[in-house]
Amino acid sequence: MPFAPRVWVGCSEAAFEDAAPIEGHAMPSPHHAPPPRLLDLLRQHIRLLHYSIRTEEAYVHWVRAFIRYHGLRHPSELAGPEIQAFLTWLANEREAAPGTHRQALSALLFLYQKVLRQPVPWIEEIGRPRSQRRLPVVLSMAEVQQLLAALDELPASPQQAPYGVVARLLYGTGMRLLEGLRLRVKDIDFDRRAVIVREAKGFKDRVVMLPAALEAPLREQLERAKAVWQADRAAGLAGVHLPQALARKYPRAADSWTWHWVFPHSQLTDDPRTGLRRRHHLLEGSFQRAFKTALQATAIPKPASPHTLRHSFATHLLQSGYDIRTVQELLGHTDVSTTMIYTHVLRLGGGAVRSPLDSMGPMPAAPGLTAPLPAEAERYPTGRPAATVRTAREPAPEERLPCLPKTPPALLTRYRPTPSFTAAATSAS
C-alpha cells in the first residue's frame, strides 16, 4: 500500500528545494507551504515595485511599530481611527518631524492599499502634515579644508580607503554619501575626466566631473582595491552584489574586476537579502563616525554631516558664477525648485547685503575689549563697494517723448508731474 503524501508545515520554498526525499514518502509540493507572514508579504510587494532596500527597511519598521502600538492586533482589524491614534501619538508623544510623520503614513497606506487590498476612504480625514523648508548647513572653503585635513589624520586599515579621499570625492563632485560609496571600477573614466553615478536617488543615472586633484588619489585607491579583489578571488569568496538579474544573466560578472567596488570594506559582511557572505562596499556608518570625529577635532561650531559636503559643493559653485541649471544637473535634482534652496543661502550673510548699521561707522569698543575691530575688507570679503546714493530727477515732459512736438509752456505750468510713490516703494524693496 503506497504511502500518502506528507504535508510539511512551517517550511519555506528553500526547504523544499534543499530537502532530500524520505524513503517511502513522496516529495512535498511547494503549494502546501503555509502562507507568508504579513511582514514577508509586505517585503514581497515592495520588491515587486522595485523600491529601494532603504524604503523596504523603513516601511517594515513603521508597520511593525504600528502593530506593536495596538497590542499586536492584525492590521486587517484596524482602520482609520487606529491609524489616526498612532500618528497622533507619533507627533505628540514622540515629537516626530513632519518628514518622519509623512513616511509613517506612507508606509501604512502602502500596507492597506497594496498588501491588504482594502479601501481607504478615511485618508482624507487624516491628511498629511505640512512640509517645512529649512536652509541647509553650508561650510566655508576654509572650514572644508580644515575638515579634510582632520579626516586625513584619522587611521584607516591598509585595505580600506583613507577617509580624506572619500570626503574629497563627495565635496568635489556633489555626490550623496551612498552614491560615492557604491562606485564601481567601471564607473570612473579617467580619459573623459568623468564619474558615472549609477542608480542614484529615484534610480536615475547622471554624469559628474572628475576633479583633477582626485585623479592621483583615486588611482592609488584602485590599486588598494585591486589587491583586495585578488585576495578574494584566491580565497574563493562569492563575488560582489550585482543589481537586479545581472548575476543570473552574467554569472562571472560578480567575480570580475570591472564590477568590483572602488571603496571595498576591510571585512566581509552578509548580504541583507540573499544572506551570502561577500565583500561589501565601505559602510556609510563607518564614514559617518569618522566625519563626526574629524568635526569635533576641528571645533567647527556647525551641525555638519557628510551630506553637508554636498550642500557646500552646490553653494560654492553658485558663488563661482555657475548657472542654476548646471548645478541642478550635477546634483541630479528633478525640479529646479529643489536647487533654488541654495540661492537663499547666497542671499543671506554679510557677503550679500550690507546692513545699515555698518554705514554708521565703527561701534565703540566694549569695556575690557582691547582687540581692534576687523577691517572693511575682512568684514566684506567679496570686495563689494559700499552703496552710493544717487539723486533721482523727474524727466521733463518734453524729454519723455522726443519724437513728439514740444509741449507749450502754458501746459507745462498747468500739468506738473506728480511723484510716483509706488515706483519709489518698489525700488526701495
C-alpha positions in Angstrom: 0.0 0.0 0.0 1.6 3.3 -1.0 2.1 6.0 1.5 0.1 9.2 1.2 1.9 12.4 0.5 3.1 14.1 3.7 2.3 17.8 4.3 5.2 19.7 5.8 4.1 22.6 7.9 6.3 25.7 8.6 8.7 25.1 5.7 9.7 27.6 3.1 10.3 27.0 -0.6 14.0 26.9 0.0 13.4 24.0 2.4 11.5 22.1 -0.3 14.4 22.6 -2.7 17.1 21.5 -0.3 15.3 18.6 1.4 16.0 15.1 0.3 13.2 12.7 -0.3 12.4 10.3 2.5 12.3 6.6 1.6 8.7 5.5 1.1 7.4 9.1 1.0 6.6 11.4 -1.9 8.3 14.8 -2.1 6.1 17.5 -0.7 4.7 20.1 -3.0 5.5 23.8 -2.6 1.8 24.5 -2.9 1.3 23.0 0.6 3.5 25.6 2.2 1.8 27.9 4.7 1.0 31.5 3.5 3.7 34.0 4.2 3.6 36.2 7.2 2.4 39.8 7.0 5.8 41.4 7.0 7.2 38.9 4.5 4.2 39.7 2.2 5.0 43.4 2.7 8.5 42.9 1.6 7.4 40.9 -1.5 5.1 43.8 -2.7 7.9 46.3 -2.1 10.3 44.3 -4.2 7.7 43.7 -6.8 7.5 47.5 -7.3 11.4 47.7 -7.3 11.6 50.0 -4.3 15.0 50.5 -2.8 16.1 48.5 0.2 16.1 51.6 2.3 12.4 52.1 1.6 11.8 48.5 2.4 13.5 48.8 5.8 11.6 52.0 6.6 8.2 50.6 5.7 8.8 47.4 7.6 9.9 49.4 10.6 6.7 51.6 10.7 4.3 48.7 10.1 5.9 46.7 13.0 5.7 49.8 15.2 2.0 50.3 14.3 1.2 46.6 15.2 3.1 46.9 18.5 1.3 50.1 19.4 -2.1 48.4 19.1 -1.1 45.4 21.2 -0.1 43.0 18.3 -3.5 43.2 16.7 -3.7 42.4 13.0 -3.9 45.5 10.7 -7.0 44.0 9.0 -8.9 44.6 12.2 -7.8 48.2 12.3 -8.9 51.2 10.3 -8.7 55.0 10.1 -9.3 55.8 13.8 -6.5 53.5 14.9 -4.1 55.0 12.3 -5.1 58.5 13.5 -4.3 57.5 17.1 -0.9 56.1 16.1 0.0 59.2 14.1 -1.2 61.4 16.9 1.0 59.6 19.4 3.9 59.8 17.0 3.5 63.6 16.7 2.7 64.5 20.3 4.5 61.9 22.4 7.4 61.2 20.2 7.6 64.7 18.7 8.4 63.3 15.3 9.3 65.7 12.5 6.9 66.3 9.6 9.1 64.2 7.3 9.0 61.2 9.7 5.2 61.7 10.1 4.7 61.5 6.3 7.0 58.5 6.0 5.0 56.5 8.6 1.7 57.5 6.9 3.1 56.4 3.5 4.1 53.0 4.9 0.6 52.4 6.4 -1.1 53.5 3.2 1.1 51.1 1.2 0.1 48.3 3.7 -3.6 48.8 3.3 -3.7 49.6 -0.4 -1.1 47.3 -1.9 -0.9 44.4 0.6 -4.2 44.1 2.3 -6.2 45.4 -0.7 -8.6 47.4 1.5 -10.2 50.7 0.6 -9.1 53.7 2.5 -11.9 56.2 2.5 -10.6 57.7 5.7 -7.4 59.0 4.1 -9.0 62.5 3.5 -9.8 62.8 7.2 -6.2 62.1 8.2 -4.3 64.3 5.8 -0.6 64.9 5.7 1.5 67.3 7.7 2.7 70.5 6.1 6.3 70.3 4.9 8.9 72.7 6.3 11.6 74.1 4.1 14.8 74.6 6.1 18.0 76.1 4.9 20.9 73.6 4.6 24.1 73.8 6.7 27.0 75.0 4.5 30.7 75.1 5.3 33.0 77.7 4.0 36.0 76.8 1.9 38.4 77.3 4.9 36.2 75.0 7.0 36.2 72.4 4.3 40.0 72.4 4.2 40.2 72.0 7.9 37.8 69.1 7.9 39.6 67.4 5.0 42.9 67.7 6.9 41.4 66.3 10.0 40.0 63.3 8.0 43.4 62.6 6.5 44.9 62.2 10.0 42.4 59.5 11.0 43.8 56.0 10.9 42.4 53.5 8.4 43.2 49.9 7.6 45.6 49.2 4.7 42.9 47.6 2.6 40.4 50.5 3.2 40.3 53.9 1.5 41.5 56.9 3.5 38.6 58.9 4.8 40.0 62.0 3.2 39.7 60.6 -0.3 36.0 59.7 0.3 35.4 63.2 1.6 37.1 64.9 -1.3 35.1 62.8 -3.7 31.8 63.9 -2.1 32.8 67.6 -2.0 34.5 67.6 -5.4 31.5 66.0 -7.2 28.5 66.8 -5.1 27.5 63.1 -4.8 25.5 61.7 -1.9 27.3 59.5 0.6 25.9 56.2 -0.7 26.4 57.3 -4.3 30.1 57.7 -3.6 30.5 54.5 -1.6 28.7 52.4 -4.2 31.1 53.4 -7.0 32.4 50.6 -9.1 35.6 50.4 -11.1 33.8 50.7 -14.4 32.1 54.0 -13.3 35.3 56.0 -13.3 36.5 57.3 -16.7 39.9 58.9 -16.4 40.1 59.7 -20.1 36.9 61.7 -20.2 37.5 63.0 -16.6 34.0 61.9 -15.6 32.3 59.8 -13.0 29.1 58.0 -13.8 26.6 57.8 -10.9 24.5 54.6 -11.3 21.1 54.1 -9.7 21.1 57.3 -7.7 18.0 58.6 -5.9 15.0 57.7 -8.0 17.0 55.1 -9.9 18.4 57.8 -12.2 21.9 57.8 -13.7 23.9 61.0 -14.2 27.5 62.1 -15.0 29.6 64.3 -12.8 33.0 65.8 -13.3 36.2 64.1 -12.0 38.3 66.7 -10.2 41.9 66.8 -11.4 43.1 66.8 -7.8 41.4 63.5 -7.3 43.0 61.6 -10.2 46.1 60.5 -8.5 44.4 59.6 -5.1 41.8 57.6 -7.0 44.4 55.6 -8.9 46.1 54.8 -5.6 42.8 53.7 -4.2 42.1 51.4 -7.2 45.5 49.7 -6.6 44.4 49.0 -3.0 41.0 47.8 -4.1 42.6 45.5 -6.7 44.8 43.9 -4.1 41.6 43.1 -2.1 39.9 41.8 -5.2 42.8 39.4 -5.9 42.8 38.1 -2.4 39.1 37.4 -2.5 39.4 35.5 -5.8 42.3 33.5 -4.4 40.1 32.6 -1.3 37.2 31.6 -3.5 34.7 34.0 -1.9 31.4 35.0 -3.5 31.5 38.0 -5.9 30.1 41.4 -5.2 26.4 42.1 -5.3 25.0 42.9 -8.7 21.8 44.8 -9.3 18.6 43.1 -10.5 19.2 39.9 -12.5 22.7 40.7 -13.8 24.1 37.9 -11.6 22.0 35.3 -13.4 22.5 36.8 -16.9 26.3 37.2 -16.5 27.4 34.6 -13.9 31.0 35.7 -14.0 30.4 39.4 -13.7 30.3 39.4 -9.9 33.8 38.0 -9.8 35.2 40.4 -12.4 37.4 43.4 -11.6 35.2 45.7 -13.6 32.3 45.3 -11.2 34.3 45.5 -8.0 33.9 48.3 -5.5 36.1 51.3 -5.6 35.9 51.5 -1.8 35.6 47.9 -0.6 35.1 47.2 3.1 38.0 45.7 5.0 35.8 43.0 6.4 33.3 40.5 5.0 29.6 41.1 5.6 26.4 39.3 5.0 24.1 40.3 2.1 20.9 41.7 3.6 18.7 39.9 1.0 20.5 36.8 -0.1 22.4 36.1 3.1 25.6 35.3 1.3 28.9 36.3 2.9 30.7 38.5 0.5 32.7 41.7 0.1 30.5 44.8 0.5 31.5 48.4 -0.1 32.5 50.7 2.8 29.6 51.1 5.1 28.1 54.6 5.5 28.2 54.3 9.3 32.0 53.9 9.3 32.4 57.2 7.4 29.8 59.0 9.4 31.6 58.1 12.6 34.9 59.3 11.1 33.3 62.5 9.9 31.9 63.2 13.4 35.4 62.6 15.0 37.0 65.0 12.5 34.3 67.6 13.1 35.0 67.5 16.8 38.7 67.8 16.2 38.3 70.9 14.1 35.9 72.5 16.6 33.7 73.9 13.8 30.5 75.1 15.5 28.1 73.8 12.9 25.9 70.6 13.0 27.5 69.2 9.8 27.2 65.8 8.4 28.6 64.0 5.3 25.7 65.4 3.4 26.9 68.9 4.3 29.7 68.4 1.7 27.1 68.2 -1.0 25.4 71.4 0.2 28.8 73.1 0.3 29.6 71.9 -3.3 26.4 73.4 -4.7 26.8 76.7 -2.8 30.4 77.2 -3.8 29.6 76.5 -7.4 26.9 79.2 -7.4 29.3 81.6 -5.7 31.7 81.0 -8.5 29.2 82.1 -11.1 27.8 78.8 -12.5 24.2 78.9 -13.5 21.4 77.1 -11.6 20.7 74.7 -14.4 24.2 73.3 -14.4 24.2 72.8 -10.7 20.8 71.1 -11.0 22.2 68.6 -13.4 25.3 67.9 -11.3 23.2 67.3 -8.2 20.6 65.2 -10.1 17.6 67.2 -9.0 14.4 66.6 -11.0 12.9 70.0 -10.1 14.9 73.2 -10.2 13.0 74.4 -7.1 15.0 71.9 -5.1 18.2 73.5 -6.3 16.9 77.0 -5.6 17.3 76.5 -1.9 21.0 77.2 -2.3 20.2 80.7 -3.8 18.5 81.5 -0.4 21.8 80.7 1.3 23.6 83.1 -1.1 21.3 86.0 -0.5 21.9 85.9 3.3 25.0 86.9 5.2 27.5 89.8 5.0 28.6 89.0 1.5 25.2 89.6 0.0 23.5 92.6 1.7 25.2 95.3 3.8 23.4 96.2 6.9 22.6 99.9 7.5 24.2 99.5 10.9 27.6 99.2 9.2 27.0 102.6 7.5 27.0 104.4 10.9 30.8 103.9 11.4 32.7 101.8 13.9 31.0 100.9 17.1 32.7 101.9 20.4 34.7 99.1 22.0 33.1 97.3 24.9 34.7 97.6 28.3 37.6 95.2 28.6 37.8 94.6 24.9 41.2 95.5 23.5 41.1 93.7 20.2 40.6 96.1 17.3 37.6 95.7 15.0 38.2 93.9 11.7 39.0 96.0 8.7 36.4 96.7 6.0 37.9 94.2 3.6 37.8 91.4 6.2 34.2 92.1 7.1 33.2 92.1 3.5 35.4 89.5 1.8 33.6 89.9 -1.5 35.1 93.3 -2.0 31.7 94.8 -3.0 31.8 98.6 -2.8 29.6 100.5 -0.4 26.2 101.6 -1.8 26.1 105.1 -3.2 23.1 107.4 -3.1 22.1 108.9 -6.4 19.7 111.8 -6.8 16.8 110.9 -9.0 15.5 113.5 -11.4 12.0 113.5 -12.8 12.2 113.9 -16.6 10.5 116.9 -18.1 7.5 116.1 -20.3 9.4 117.1 -23.5 12.2 114.7 -22.6 9.8 111.7 -22.3 8.7 111.5 -25.9 11.3 113.3 -28.1 9.5 112.2 -31.3 6.5 114.4 -30.4 6.4 118.2 -30.7 7.4 120.0 -27.5 4.7 120.9 -25.1 3.7 124.6 -24.9 4.9 126.4 -21.9 1.3 127.1 -20.7 0.6 123.4 -20.4 3.8 122.8 -18.5 2.7 125.1 -15.7 -0.8 123.7 -15.7 0.1 120.0 -15.7 3.1 119.3 -13.5 4.3 115.8 -13.0 3.4 114.1 -9.7 5.9 111.9 -7.8 5.4 108.1 -8.2 5.3 106.7 -4.7 4.6 103.2 -5.9 7.8 103.1 -8.0 9.8 104.5 -5.2 8.5 101.9 -2.8 9.1 99.1 -5.4 12.7 100.2 -5.9 13.3 100.5 -2.2 12.2 97.0 -1.5 
